[in-house]
């Protein structure tokens, strides 16, 4: 769907899955610095970040430390 800005896209179901997977990884002992979420759309990046903070059962600071960025931001890096 189109994001609130009207210039990007977001997928609410995908954001829910991302939160569940990230929560599972954190519970298994993976640190936030070891996790990166890649998305092609800025609207999805913003929504995933907000959704994890709001819906995630763990401490908000853990979700805030997860890097959520575009494909371009991750390109050429190891994460």
HELIX and SHEET records of a PDB file:
HELIX    1   1 UNK A   12  UNK A   27  1                                  16    
HELIX    2   2 UNK A   32  UNK A   34  5                                   3    
HELIX    3   3 UNK A   42  UNK A   55  1                                  14    
HELIX    4   4 UNK A   60  UNK A   64  1                                   5    
HELIX    5   5 UNK A   71  UNK A   74  1                                   4    
SHEET    1   A 2 UNK A  36  UNK A  39  0                                        
SHEET    2   A 2 UNK A  67  UNK A  70  1                                        
END                                                                             
